[in-house]
Amino acid sequence: MKTKTLYVCSACEYRSAKWLGRCPSCNAWNTMEEQIITDEKKSAKAPHQPYSGKSAPAVRLHELEMPVYMRVSCGYGEMDRVLGGGLVSGSVVLLSGEPGIGKSTLLMQIGGKLASLGQTILYVSGEESPGQLKMRARRLGVEEGELYVQTETNLERILEEVSKRKPDVVIADSVQTIYGEASSSAPGSVTQVKEAAGRLIALAKNEGISVILVGHVNKEGAIAGPKVLEHMVDAVLHFEGERENTYRIVRAIKNRFGSTNEIGVFEMTAKGLAEVPNPSEALLAGRPQNVSGNCAVCVMEGTRPIIAEIQALVTNTVFPSPRRTANGLDTNRLCLLLAVLEKRLGLRFSSCDTYMNVIGGLRLDDPAADLPAALALISCMKDKPLPDDLLAIGEIGLSGECRAVGSVEQRVREAERLGFSRILVPYRNIGEGKLNPQQFSIRIEPVKGLYDALAAVLK
């Protein structure tokens, strides 16, 4: 048995005898990590043992039966929504987020809720001591139920404890700290992450145990380790939010048992994370009245309509190149909207610094946020406040036209529920077989483009 040092790409597992700043396989920068590789001569007759441990012969498609998945409520309605109705038995969930965002707090609370509902939970921590876990549990009020805690990073010992306790749910915090004795590479390396995740996934599928893995993120915000980790698990959840902000968002990026892009909203309090069942009201709390550069928008996060507040600030610049800053919106999308407004309406944004912000730490990827963002920019540029009871939705094209958006009826009902009296809607969303304005008490105003929108709000 020989050992040698190689540099392995953490993104695509490309191997090189020397360090490279850029991986020649996937073109990623600064991903080459030094690893000690052990060459072991294996018998050619010894086949590779699959993770599942079971053979799977081919069968006809019509002979297959629909599986009946048993879901268990996490005790939090917001988390159940993100998971598609609850935690599926035998599923593997990967939860990622920035350091200090509250991942361990959320999982400790979920473990406590499941234990209080009669489930047996094994919480495995490779980053904290038993005393630290006890302090957190006491602060969160987690004291009762079959909640077992193990501070271990050795994969074999973790599996031995699982075999002994027979838990219903295993929480591993985090998968980057777990190592297997079969590989000599360091914990967190590509080989160790794949081995640990593969063994835990096999455990979940064979024994029907639900597994929740915590994944670290790198400086780009992506999940650290090989990309195949996200393909191996059943669901990938991202825990988002600013540490300085009290609101936290759990977003489903992948879910084999439910819809993606669902979100759950929590608020960080002194006693842990609290659910926010009505995020629209929370995001609109404290909204200023009769102020320019402010517009409300209704976006779809999965199947849930959420009303958010977009703020814009336009001011003359003293620099040759004006600044473009967007918090909660794509900066490239902001630059596109500024170019359309300057070209189609003749507004000189090229000589102004432009700042845009979405209140509450929410990130808007819905194209329906184009029209309210443009109206907020125009309102601040002209220093004319928009009506406080106005809400706008619509996608802006390069010609200044307003394109149709999806789920418009749900958006209108949410605006009507929160007390808005006017809503600007793309005219193509109104008509026979589409949105019927007679069914709502809110006044629905169709717009074809930016000129119609300006005529409706800046009279």
C-alpha positions as CSV (number, residue, x, y, z in Angstrom):
1,M,0.0,0.0,0.0
2,K,1.5,3.3,-1.1
3,T,0.5,6.9,-0.3
4,K,1.0,9.9,-2.6
5,T,-0.1,13.5,-2.5
6,L,-2.5,14.8,-5.2
7,Y,-4.5,18.0,-5.7
8,V,-8.2,17.2,-6.2
9,C,-10.8,19.7,-7.5
10,S,-13.6,20.1,-4.9
11,A,-16.2,20.8,-7.7
12,C,-15.5,18.0,-10.3
13,E,-12.9,15.8,-8.6
14,Y,-10.3,16.4,-11.3
15,R,-6.8,15.3,-10.1
16,S,-3.5,16.9,-10.7
17,A,0.0,16.2,-9.4
18,K,0.6,19.9,-8.8
19,W,-1.5,22.7,-7.6
20,L,-3.4,24.7,-10.2
21,G,-5.2,28.0,-9.7
22,R,-7.9,27.1,-12.2
23,C,-9.3,23.6,-12.7
24,P,-8.8,22.6,-16.4
25,S,-11.8,20.4,-16.3
26,C,-14.6,22.6,-14.9
27,N,-12.7,26.0,-15.1
28,A,-13.4,26.8,-11.4
29,W,-10.9,28.9,-9.6
30,N,-9.2,28.0,-6.3
31,T,-10.9,24.6,-6.0
32,M,-7.7,22.4,-6.0
33,E,-7.3,20.9,-2.5
34,E,-4.3,18.8,-1.3
35,Q,-5.2,15.2,-0.4
36,I,-3.2,12.1,0.5
37,I,-4.3,9.3,-1.7
38,T,-3.8,5.6,-0.7
39,D,-3.3,3.1,-3.5
40,E,-4.8,-0.2,-2.5
41,K,-4.7,-3.1,-4.9
42,K,-8.1,-4.6,-5.1
43,S,-9.0,-8.0,-6.5
44,A,-10.5,-7.8,-9.9
45,K,-13.1,-10.4,-8.8
46,A,-14.4,-8.3,-5.9
47,P,-17.3,-6.2,-7.2
48,H,-18.0,-2.7,-5.9
49,Q,-20.6,-2.9,-3.2
50,P,-23.5,-0.6,-4.0
51,Y,-24.7,1.9,-1.3
52,S,-28.2,0.4,-1.3
53,G,-26.9,-3.1,-0.6
54,K,-29.8,-4.6,-2.6
55,S,-30.0,-5.8,-6.2
56,A,-32.5,-4.2,-8.5
57,P,-33.6,-6.3,-11.5
58,A,-35.4,-4.6,-14.4
59,V,-39.2,-4.8,-14.3
60,R,-41.9,-3.7,-16.7
61,L,-43.1,-0.2,-16.1
62,H,-46.8,-1.2,-15.7
63,E,-45.9,-3.7,-13.1
64,L,-44.5,-1.1,-10.7
65,E,-46.7,0.1,-7.8
66,M,-47.2,3.6,-6.6
67,P,-45.3,4.1,-3.4
68,V,-47.2,5.3,-0.3
69,Y,-45.0,7.8,1.5
70,M,-45.7,8.4,5.1
71,R,-45.2,12.0,6.2
72,V,-44.5,13.2,9.7
73,S,-45.2,16.8,10.7
74,C,-42.1,18.7,11.8
75,G,-44.2,20.6,14.3
76,Y,-43.8,23.8,12.3
77,G,-46.3,24.6,9.5
78,E,-43.7,26.7,7.7
79,M,-41.3,23.8,7.5
80,D,-44.0,21.4,6.5
81,R,-44.9,23.7,3.6
82,V,-41.3,23.7,2.3
83,L,-41.0,19.9,2.6
84,G,-44.3,19.4,0.7
85,G,-46.5,18.5,3.7
86,G,-44.0,17.0,6.2
87,L,-40.9,14.9,6.6
88,V,-41.1,11.8,4.4
89,S,-40.0,8.5,6.1
90,G,-36.7,7.3,4.5
91,S,-35.9,10.6,2.9
92,V,-32.7,12.5,3.0
93,V,-32.8,16.3,3.4
94,L,-29.8,18.6,2.9
95,L,-30.0,22.0,4.7
96,S,-27.4,24.6,3.8
97,G,-26.8,28.2,4.9
98,E,-24.3,30.9,5.8
99,P,-22.4,30.5,9.1
100,G,-24.4,31.9,12.1
101,I,-27.7,32.1,10.1
102,G,-29.4,29.6,12.6
103,K,-29.2,26.2,11.0
104,S,-28.4,24.4,14.3
105,T,-31.0,26.4,16.1
106,L,-33.7,25.4,13.6
107,L,-32.7,21.7,13.7
108,M,-32.6,21.6,17.5
109,Q,-36.1,23.0,17.6
110,I,-37.3,20.6,14.9
111,G,-35.7,17.7,16.9
112,G,-37.4,18.9,20.0
113,K,-40.8,19.1,18.3
114,L,-40.5,15.7,16.8
115,A,-39.4,14.2,20.1
116,S,-42.5,15.7,21.8
117,L,-44.7,14.1,19.2
118,G,-43.4,10.6,20.1
119,Q,-40.5,10.3,17.6
120,T,-37.1,9.1,18.5
121,I,-34.4,11.5,17.4
122,L,-30.6,11.2,17.2
123,Y,-28.9,14.5,16.9
124,V,-25.3,14.0,15.8
125,S,-23.0,17.1,16.2
126,G,-19.4,17.2,15.0
127,E,-18.9,20.9,15.8
128,E,-20.2,21.4,19.4
129,S,-19.6,19.8,22.8
130,P,-22.4,18.2,24.9
131,G,-22.4,21.3,27.1
132,Q,-22.9,23.7,24.2
133,L,-25.8,21.5,23.0
134,K,-27.4,21.5,26.4
135,M,-27.1,25.3,26.7
136,R,-28.8,25.7,23.4
137,A,-31.6,23.2,24.2
138,R,-32.3,24.9,27.5
139,R,-32.5,28.3,25.8
140,L,-34.9,27.0,23.2
141,G,-37.0,25.1,25.7
142,V,-36.1,21.6,24.4
143,E,-36.0,19.4,27.4
144,E,-38.5,16.5,27.0
145,G,-38.9,13.5,24.6
146,E,-36.7,10.8,23.1
147,L,-34.0,13.2,21.8
148,Y,-30.6,11.7,22.0
149,V,-27.4,13.7,21.4
150,Q,-24.1,12.3,20.1
151,T,-20.9,14.4,19.6
152,E,-19.1,12.2,17.1
153,T,-17.4,12.6,13.7
154,N,-16.5,9.0,13.0
155,L,-19.0,7.5,10.5
156,E,-18.7,3.9,11.8
157,R,-19.4,5.0,15.4
158,I,-22.4,7.0,14.2
159,L,-23.8,4.1,12.3
160,E,-23.2,1.8,15.3
161,E,-25.2,4.2,17.5
162,V,-28.0,4.3,14.9
163,S,-28.2,0.5,14.9
164,K,-28.4,0.6,18.7
165,R,-31.0,3.3,19.2
166,K,-33.2,2.6,16.1
167,P,-34.2,6.3,15.8
168,D,-36.9,7.6,13.5
169,V,-34.9,10.7,12.5
170,V,-31.1,11.3,12.3
171,I,-29.8,14.9,12.2
172,A,-26.1,15.2,11.2
173,D,-24.5,18.6,11.9
174,S,-22.6,18.7,9.6
175,V,-21.8,16.3,6.8
176,Q,-18.5,18.1,6.2
177,T,-17.2,17.1,9.6
178,I,-17.9,13.3,9.3
179,Y,-15.2,11.0,8.1
180,G,-15.0,7.3,7.3
181,E,-12.1,5.0,8.2
182,A,-12.0,3.5,4.7
183,S,-10.5,6.7,3.3
184,S,-7.3,8.4,4.5
185,S,-8.4,11.9,3.2
186,A,-9.3,14.7,5.6
187,P,-12.9,15.4,6.7
188,G,-14.7,17.7,4.3
189,S,-12.8,16.4,1.3
190,V,-14.7,15.3,-1.8
191,T,-14.0,11.6,-1.0
192,Q,-15.1,11.8,2.6
193,V,-18.3,13.9,1.8
194,K,-19.4,11.4,-0.8
195,E,-18.6,8.4,1.4
196,A,-20.5,9.8,4.4
197,A,-23.5,11.0,2.4
198,G,-23.7,7.7,0.5
199,R,-23.6,5.6,3.7
200,L,-26.2,7.7,5.4
201,I,-28.5,7.7,2.3
202,A,-28.2,3.9,2.2
203,L,-29.2,3.8,5.9
204,A,-32.3,6.0,5.1
205,K,-33.4,3.9,2.2
206,N,-32.9,0.5,3.8
207,E,-34.1,1.2,7.3
208,G,-36.8,3.9,6.5
209,I,-35.0,6.4,8.7
210,S,-35.3,10.1,7.8
211,V,-32.0,11.8,7.6
212,I,-31.4,15.6,7.8
213,L,-27.8,16.7,6.8
214,V,-26.4,20.1,7.4
215,G,-24.1,21.4,4.6
216,H,-21.6,24.2,4.8
217,V,-21.4,26.8,2.1
218,N,-18.3,28.2,0.4
219,K,-17.5,31.9,-0.2
220,E,-19.6,31.9,-3.4
221,G,-22.7,30.8,-1.4
222,A,-22.8,27.3,-3.0
223,I,-22.9,24.1,-0.9
224,A,-19.3,23.1,-0.1
225,G,-18.1,19.7,-1.5
226,P,-18.9,17.9,-4.7
227,K,-22.0,18.9,-6.7
228,V,-23.0,15.3,-6.8
229,L,-24.0,15.7,-3.1
230,E,-27.1,17.7,-4.1
231,H,-28.0,15.0,-6.7
232,M,-27.8,12.2,-4.1
233,V,-30.3,13.6,-1.6
234,D,-34.0,13.9,-1.9
235,A,-34.4,17.5,-1.0
236,V,-32.1,20.6,-0.8
237,L,-33.1,23.5,1.4
238,H,-31.3,26.8,1.6
239,F,-31.6,28.9,4.8
240,E,-31.4,32.5,3.7
241,G,-31.4,35.9,5.4
242,E,-29.1,38.5,6.8
243,R,-27.7,37.9,10.3
244,E,-28.5,41.6,11.2
245,N,-32.1,41.0,10.1
246,T,-34.6,39.1,12.3
247,Y,-36.3,37.3,9.4
248,R,-35.1,34.0,8.0
249,I,-36.3,32.2,4.9
250,V,-36.1,28.4,4.2
251,R,-36.3,27.9,0.5
252,A,-36.7,24.5,-1.3
253,I,-34.3,24.2,-4.2
254,K,-34.9,20.6,-4.9
255,N,-37.7,18.3,-3.6
256,R,-38.6,14.9,-4.9
257,F,-41.7,14.8,-2.8
258,G,-43.1,18.3,-3.3
259,S,-42.9,21.5,-5.3
260,T,-39.7,23.5,-5.5
261,N,-39.3,27.2,-4.7
262,E,-41.6,26.9,-1.7
263,I,-40.5,29.1,1.2
264,G,-41.0,29.1,4.9
265,V,-40.6,32.4,6.9
266,F,-39.2,32.5,10.4
267,E,-38.3,35.2,12.8
268,M,-35.2,35.0,15.0
269,T,-36.2,35.8,18.6
270,A,-34.5,35.5,22.0
271,K,-36.1,32.1,22.4
272,G,-35.2,30.7,19.0
273,L,-36.9,30.8,15.6
274,A,-40.6,31.6,15.6
275,E,-42.9,31.0,12.6
276,V,-44.3,33.9,10.5
277,P,-47.6,32.5,9.2
278,N,-48.5,35.8,7.4
279,P,-45.2,37.1,5.9
280,S,-47.0,39.7,3.8
281,E,-48.2,41.6,6.8
282,A,-44.8,41.3,8.5
283,L,-42.9,42.6,5.4
284,L,-45.3,45.6,5.0
285,A,-45.1,46.5,8.7
286,G,-43.7,50.0,9.2
287,R,-44.1,51.0,5.5
288,P,-43.7,54.8,5.1
289,Q,-46.7,56.8,3.8
290,N,-46.6,59.4,1.1
291,V,-42.9,58.9,0.3
292,S,-41.4,58.8,-3.2
293,G,-39.5,55.8,-4.5
294,N,-41.8,53.2,-2.8
295,C,-44.0,50.6,-4.4
296,A,-45.7,47.3,-3.3
297,V,-45.4,44.1,-5.4
298,C,-46.9,40.6,-5.1
299,V,-44.6,37.8,-6.0
300,M,-45.1,34.0,-6.1
301,E,-42.8,31.9,-3.9
302,G,-43.8,28.4,-5.0
303,T,-47.6,28.3,-4.4
304,R,-47.7,31.2,-1.9
305,P,-48.3,34.8,-2.9
306,I,-46.2,37.3,-0.9
307,I,-46.5,41.0,-0.9
308,A,-43.2,42.8,-0.5
309,E,-42.1,46.4,-0.6
310,I,-39.6,47.7,-3.1
311,Q,-37.7,51.0,-2.4
312,A,-35.6,53.0,-4.8
313,L,-33.2,55.9,-4.3
314,V,-31.9,58.0,-7.2
315,T,-29.4,60.8,-6.6
316,N,-27.0,62.8,-8.6
317,T,-23.5,61.3,-8.7
318,V,-20.1,63.1,-8.3
319,F,-18.2,60.2,-9.9
320,P,-17.6,59.6,-13.6
321,S,-19.2,56.1,-13.3
322,P,-22.5,56.0,-11.4
323,R,-23.1,53.3,-8.8
324,R,-25.7,50.6,-9.2
325,T,-26.6,48.7,-6.0
326,A,-29.4,46.3,-5.5
327,N,-30.3,44.4,-2.4
328,G,-32.9,41.7,-2.9
329,L,-32.9,42.1,-6.7
330,D,-30.6,41.0,-9.5
331,T,-28.2,43.9,-10.2
332,N,-28.2,42.9,-13.9
333,R,-32.0,43.2,-14.0
334,L,-31.7,46.6,-12.4
335,C,-29.3,47.8,-15.1
336,L,-31.7,46.4,-17.7
337,L,-34.6,48.4,-16.3
338,L,-32.6,51.6,-16.1
339,A,-31.6,51.2,-19.8
340,V,-35.2,50.7,-20.8
341,L,-36.4,53.7,-18.8
342,E,-33.6,55.9,-20.2
343,K,-34.2,54.8,-23.8
344,R,-38.0,54.7,-23.8
345,L,-38.9,57.6,-21.4
346,G,-35.8,59.8,-21.8
347,L,-34.9,59.7,-18.0
348,R,-31.2,60.4,-17.4
349,F,-30.3,57.7,-15.0
350,S,-26.8,57.6,-16.5
351,S,-25.9,60.7,-14.4
352,C,-27.3,59.3,-11.1
353,D,-26.4,56.8,-8.5
354,T,-29.2,54.2,-8.2
355,Y,-29.9,52.1,-5.1
356,M,-32.7,49.6,-4.8
357,N,-33.8,47.5,-1.7
358,V,-36.4,44.9,-0.9
359,I,-37.6,45.2,2.7
360,G,-37.2,42.2,5.0
361,G,-34.3,40.5,3.4
362,L,-36.5,38.8,0.7
363,R,-34.9,38.1,-2.7
364,L,-37.2,38.7,-5.6
365,D,-36.5,36.5,-8.7
366,D,-40.1,36.8,-10.1
367,P,-40.2,38.8,-13.3
368,A,-43.5,40.3,-12.0
369,A,-41.3,42.6,-9.9
370,D,-40.2,44.6,-13.0
371,L,-43.1,47.0,-13.2
372,P,-43.2,48.0,-9.5
373,A,-39.4,48.4,-9.6
374,A,-39.6,50.7,-12.6
375,L,-42.4,52.7,-11.0
376,A,-40.3,53.1,-7.8
377,L,-37.4,54.3,-9.8
378,I,-39.5,56.8,-11.8
379,S,-41.2,58.0,-8.5
380,C,-37.9,58.8,-6.9
381,M,-36.5,60.4,-10.1
382,K,-39.5,62.7,-10.3
383,D,-39.9,63.0,-6.5
384,K,-43.6,62.2,-6.8
385,P,-45.0,59.6,-4.3
386,L,-47.0,56.7,-5.6
387,P,-50.5,56.1,-4.1
388,D,-50.1,54.1,-0.9
389,D,-53.1,51.9,-1.8
390,L,-51.5,50.9,-5.1
391,L,-49.9,47.5,-6.0
392,A,-48.3,46.6,-9.3
393,I,-47.3,43.4,-11.1
394,G,-45.9,42.9,-14.6
395,E,-42.8,42.0,-16.6
396,I,-41.2,44.8,-18.6
397,G,-39.8,44.0,-22.0
398,L,-37.0,45.9,-23.8
399,S,-39.5,47.9,-25.8
400,G,-41.2,49.1,-22.6
401,E,-44.2,46.8,-23.0
402,C,-45.8,45.0,-20.0
403,R,-45.9,41.3,-20.4
404,A,-48.3,38.8,-18.8
405,V,-47.4,37.0,-15.6
406,G,-48.6,33.7,-14.0
407,S,-50.9,33.1,-11.1
408,V,-52.4,36.5,-11.4
409,E,-55.6,35.6,-9.7
410,Q,-53.8,34.5,-6.5
411,R,-51.8,37.7,-6.5
412,V,-55.0,39.8,-6.8
413,R,-56.7,38.0,-4.0
414,E,-53.7,38.5,-1.7
415,A,-53.7,42.2,-2.5
416,E,-57.4,42.4,-1.9
417,R,-57.0,40.6,1.5
418,L,-54.4,43.0,2.7
419,G,-56.5,46.1,1.9
420,F,-55.1,47.4,-1.3
421,S,-57.7,49.3,-3.4
422,R,-55.9,49.4,-6.8
423,I,-53.7,47.0,-8.7
424,L,-51.9,47.4,-12.0
425,V,-52.1,44.2,-14.1
426,P,-50.8,43.4,-17.6
427,Y,-53.6,43.8,-20.0
428,R,-53.0,40.3,-21.5
429,N,-53.9,38.8,-18.2
430,I,-57.4,40.2,-18.5
431,G,-60.1,38.7,-20.8
432,E,-62.2,35.8,-21.5
433,G,-60.9,32.7,-19.8
434,K,-58.4,34.8,-17.8
435,L,-58.8,37.3,-15.0
436,N,-62.3,38.7,-14.5
437,P,-62.3,42.1,-12.8
438,Q,-66.0,41.8,-11.8
439,Q,-65.1,39.0,-9.3
440,F,-63.0,41.3,-7.1
441,S,-63.8,44.4,-5.0
442,I,-60.3,45.7,-5.7
443,R,-60.0,48.0,-8.8
444,I,-58.0,46.2,-11.5
445,E,-56.3,48.5,-14.0
446,P,-54.8,46.9,-17.2
447,V,-51.6,48.4,-18.5
448,K,-49.9,47.8,-21.9
449,G,-46.6,49.4,-21.1
450,L,-44.8,52.0,-19.2
451,Y,-46.8,54.9,-20.6
452,D,-50.1,53.4,-19.4
453,A,-48.6,52.8,-16.0
454,L,-47.3,56.3,-15.7
455,A,-50.7,57.7,-16.8
456,A,-52.4,55.6,-14.1
457,V,-50.2,56.5,-11.1
458,L,-48.5,59.9,-11.8
459,K,-51.4,62.1,-12.8
